[in-house]
């Protein structure tokens, strides 16, 4: 008899940890295949530090091969699932089509940028969902400061030195916080440039970090405003143009930079399956199986997992949920083959961490509110523990950034047309705690 084959689609927080746990439980008794569009797991929470030049991009890119023992990695983009005959079709990087048969299937395809019907946004905004976007933003910010230094027109200087971030959630808050420090350093190296860079953080919510506690929100708000970030709540973009953005309050802000961090939506691949969805997410039971197809599992941002701690609700789209759901999927698949027993997904909140750059952070581990250096220590400690690899390299980058000047050069590796807002779709959730 051949070994049963488990195919895991996606290698974000859910897919990666499903594969890692299942490889340990199976011990060679099953063939485990990960189908992913890249050959690495991306530790998304540190993307703002990549954009600000604190951490090298390869540090947060953990290779799948070598860290997932006994797992076969296939690079490709899934585009079809035959649920009756149990195979999944995919397109390989050079365009060839192929398919994989499966005995068990795990759908962990993640999420993409949430788009709103705002004129000009898809043309002039860039998302922040993966390495290409972070590398592009790093180069773009440096380029705008350099062009502002060369500009003779004060209006052009101001526009190039103004950076607008839409969305004051986890990602947008960190991007603005790190961005203000980054551009202040850039200007300090350019005495000819007399204008201070200006970062705007916009959100229709009444406070920053609206999904977190009031204390964490207050800490982040104080740090941002003290640093000079222009936080505008109850406000968003009404129209985006090549020259700037018109806000919902009627104000026009000249800018060459619009960063879109308003949230995520499930990967459209989910809708194409023809299965029942809720808020665009694949409906599953508390054991993470798809009704009517007990051999198919879904987890992470792609799945509408019942939240047993809040009857009638589904789990939010966070990496904390995704990682735990991936681990549980592996255990339930093992149980389906007679090893252990399957369990329902029930989570316990561990707290949140937000890195605000410099010596600032906000955290509430086990509901203990922290700010300043204690929060910074907890935040960085959490990230090191949560990363499945490259911990020493990340720690070394943090140490070097603390004691040495940060190099700031344009590498020009990612042109703007390579990171359009609508095509940003890495298989990882935006929120990571």
N, C-alpha and C positions, 0 to 999 in steps of 0.2 A: 504494500500500500504506500502511496505517496504521502508526504507530509501535507497537512492542511495549510492553505495559504491565507494569510491575513494581509489585506491591502489597506494601508493608511494613507488617505489623501490629505496632504498638507503637513508641514513640519513647523508650524508655529508652536505656541505654548501647549496646546492640546495635543496635536499630532506628535510632537517630539516626545513628550512625556508618556504618551500612550505606547510609542514604539520602545522607549527605554525600559518601561516597566514590563511590557510584554516579553521583551527579549530575555529579561531576567527570570520571569515566571516560566517561559516556554522551555528554556535550556536546550534549544536545538530541536525540540519536538514539533515545531511549526515553522513554516517559511514566512518570515515577516518582511513585507515590502513597503517602503515609504515612497510615495509618488509626490514629488514637489517640484515647483518651478525653479528653485535654486538648490545649490548643494550645501546650504548652510541653514542653521537656525539663527534667526535674528533676535537679539535681546533688545527689543524695542524701547524699553524705558531709558536707555542711555543715548538714544538718537539726538536729543537736544545737546548733549555734550560733544557728540561728533560734529554737529553743525557749528558749535562754538569753538572747535579745535582743541577741546580738552582731552578727548579720547580718540585714538586712531580708529578708523572704520573697521579694520580687520579684527579689532579687539572684541567687538560685539557680534561678530559673525562666527559662530561656532560650527565647524565643519560637521556634517552628518556622518560621513565616513570617518571612522576612527573614534567617534564618541558614541555611536550606536552599535555596540558589538553584536554580531550575528544578524544584522539587519541589512537587507539589500536596498540600495538607494537607486531609484529611477528618476531621472530628470525629465520633466514634461509637464504639460498643462492639461489637466483633466477636462474633457468637454462632453462626455456622454457616459451614462450608466444604463446598462441593460439589467434591470432588477430581476427579470424573470429568468434569464440565462446566466446571471451572475458574472458579468464582466464589465470592466470600465475601459472606455476608450480615451486616449490622450494624444496630444500632439507634441512631438519631440522638438528640441530647440532649433533644429535645422529644417523643420517643416514636415518631417515624416510622421505618419500616423501609425499608432500601434494600439494594442489592447492587453489588458491583464485580467485573467480569470481570478475569482476569489471564492473562498469559503466563508470568510467573514470580511466585512467592509466597514471601515471607520471613515466617516466624512468629517474632516476638521479643516475645511477650506477657508475659514476666517472671514474677514470683512474687508470692505473697501471704503473710500471716502464717501461721506454723506453729502449729497449735492442738494442745493436749494435753488429754486427758480429765480435767481437774482441776475439781472442783465450784466453781462461782462465777466462774471466770476470764472466760468470755465475757460475764457480766453486769457485772463490776466492774473489769475491766482494759481498758486502752486500748493499742493498738499504736503503732508509731512507724515508719510506712512512707510517709508523704507529708506535704505541706504542711498539710492540715487537722489531722492529728494533732500536728504540731509547734506550730501556732498554738494549738490547744486546750490542749496541755500548758503553753505559756507563760502563757496566761491562768489556767489552773487552779492553777499553782504560786503565782502572785501572789495569787490569791483565797484560797488556803489560808493564806498568811502573813498576809494582812489579817484573815481571820477568827480566826486564832490570836491576833492582837494584841487583838481585841475580846473574846475568850472570857474568862470569869471562872473557869471550871473548869480546873484544871491538867491533868486527863486529856484534855480536849478540845484544849487547847493542844498537848499532846504529839502527839496523833493527827494534828492538822492540820499539824504541823511535821515529820511523818515521811513520807518518800517511798521507796517500795519499787520497785526495778528488778529484773526477772527476766531473767537472761541476761547473762553477763559476756563476751560476744563483742565484736566491734568496736563495734557500735551501743550496746549496753547500757553498756559501759565509758565511752564518750564521754558518753552521757547523764548518768550518775552523776557523772563528773568535772566537767562543765560545770554540772550542777545544783547541786552543793555550793557552788561559787563564786557562782552566781547567787543562791541563797537567803541565803548569808552577806551579800551586798551588800544584799539586801532588808531583812534584820534590822538591819544597821548603820544604815539610815535610819529605824528605828523603835525608839527608846530604851525605849519602854514594854514591848516584848517582850523578856523576859529569857532565854528559852529559845533554844538554838542549834538550827537545823534539822538533822535527821538523815536521811542518805541511806543506804539499805541496798542492796547489790548482791549478788544471789543467783545461784548457779549450781551445778549438780550436778557440774561438772568440778572437777578438783583444783587448777586455777589459772585466773586471769583470762586472757583472750585465748588460749584453749587451741589455736586454730588457728595461732598464730604462734610465733616462736622463744621459747626459755626466757628469753633476755635481755630481749626486748621485754615479755614477760609480767612478769618481775621488776620492770622499770622502772615499768610501769603500776601494779602492785600497791603498790610503795613510794609512788608519788605519791598514789594513792587513800587509803591508810591515813594518810599524813602529813597529808593534807587533812582527814581526819576521816570519810571514807566508811567505813561498817561493811561490810566485805567478808566474806561468809560463803560458803565453798566447800563442796562436797559437800552442799549444802542448797538446797531449792526450796520452792515453795508447795504445800501439801497441800490447803488449802481457802481460798477467798476469800469474804468476806462484806462487807456494807456497813460493818461496824465495823473491819475489819482482815483480816489474813491469819494462818492457822495454818501454820507451817512444817513441813517433813518431820521436823525434830528435835523437834517437839512444842511449840516456843515459839510464843506468840501475840503478834503485833505489831499494836497499834492504829494504823491509818492510814486516810487518805482518798484515797490515791494509789497505784495499782498500774500500772506501766508494763511492757508485755510486749515483750521484745526477745529471745525465745528462738530466733529464726531464721526461715527462710522455707521455703515449699514451692512447687512449680510452680503456675502459674495453672491452676485447674480446667478452663479452656477446652481445655487440651491433652488431658485424659482424654476429652473429648467428641468428639474427632476420629475415634475408632475405630482409631487407628494404634498400633503397638507402642510401649510406653513402658518406661523403666527408672527405678525410684525416682520415678515420676510424671512423668518428663521424656521428651520425644519422642526416640525413637531416630533418630540420624543417622549417616552414615558420616564418615570423616575429612575429606571435602570439604564437610560440613555439608548434604548433601542427604538427603532422606527416602527410604529404600529403597522401590523400586517407583514412586516419583513424582519423577523427576529434575528436574522444574520447580519442586519445593517444597523450600525451604530452612528450616532452623531454627537459632537461635543464642541465646546468653545463657542465662538461668536456665531457659527453657522446653525446652532441648535437652540430651540426654545425649550430649555430644561426647566421643569417645574421646580419652583423654589419651595421646598417643604417647610422652610421657616416662615414663609409668608404665603399661606394657602391662596390659590387663585392667581399668583404672580409667577413670572418666569425670572430666572437668574439674569443678572445684569451682565453686560459684555465687558468683563475684566479678565486680565491674565491670571488673577488668583483663582477665579472660577475655572478658566480654561485648563490650567495646569492640573487642578484637582480632578476635573472631569476626565481629562486624558488618562490620568492614573487609574481612575475607577473603571473606565472603559476597558483598559487592559485586564484588570482583575475580573471583570464580568465576562470578558471573552474567555479567559482561562477557566472560569467557572462553567462556561458553556461546554467545555471539553472535559469537565469532571474534576478540575483542580480548584478546590475551595467552593464557596457559594457566592452567588451574585448579591450585590447590595444596592440599595437606592442611594441616589446622590443627595447628601445633606451636608451643608457647609456650615462652618463657624467662622465668623469674621475675625481676622487676625489684626486688622488695622491697616493704615495707609501711610505711605511715605511720599514726600514731594521734595525734590532737590531744587533749590532756588538759586544755585550757583554761589561761588565764593564760600563764605562760612555759614551761609543761611540754608535752612531747610525747615520743613514742618512734618511732624510725624505723630501718630498716636498708636504705638504698638500696644496691643491688648487694652485699648481704650485709655492709655496713659498719655495725655497731651504733652508734646515736647516741641521746643523751638530752639533756634540758635545752634550752638555747637553740639549739644546732646542729640538733637534731632539729626544733625549732619552725620554724626557717628552711627546712629541707628540706620539712617537711610543708606549710607555707603556699605555698612555691614550687611544689610538686607540684600542689596544688589549683588554683593560678592557671593553670598550664600545661594541666591536664586539663580545665578548664572551657572550653566552646566559645563563651562570651560573658560579658559583664558583669564582666570581670576588674577593670577600673578601679573599678567600683562596690563590688565585694567588698573590694578593697584599701583603699578609702576608709573603709568600715565598720570594718575592722580598726584603721585608724589612729585614727579617732574614738573607738573603744572604749578605746584605750590612753591617750588624753589627756583624755577627757571623762566625766563621770558617765553611767552607762547609764540611760536612761529606762525606767521599769517601770510600765506601766499596762495594765489589762484593756481589750481592745478589744471583747470579746464577740462576735466574728464567727463563731465555730464552737461551737455548743452541743454538749453531751456526746452527745446522741442522734444527732448527725451523724457521729460517728466510732466506731461500734461495732467491736469487734475483728474480727468475722467478715467484715465487708464491706471491709476495707482491702485494696486490690488495685492499687496503682500499677504501671506497667509498667517497673520498674527493680529491679535487684538490690540487696540490702541491703549487701553488702560492697563497698567501693570503695577501691582502693589507688592 
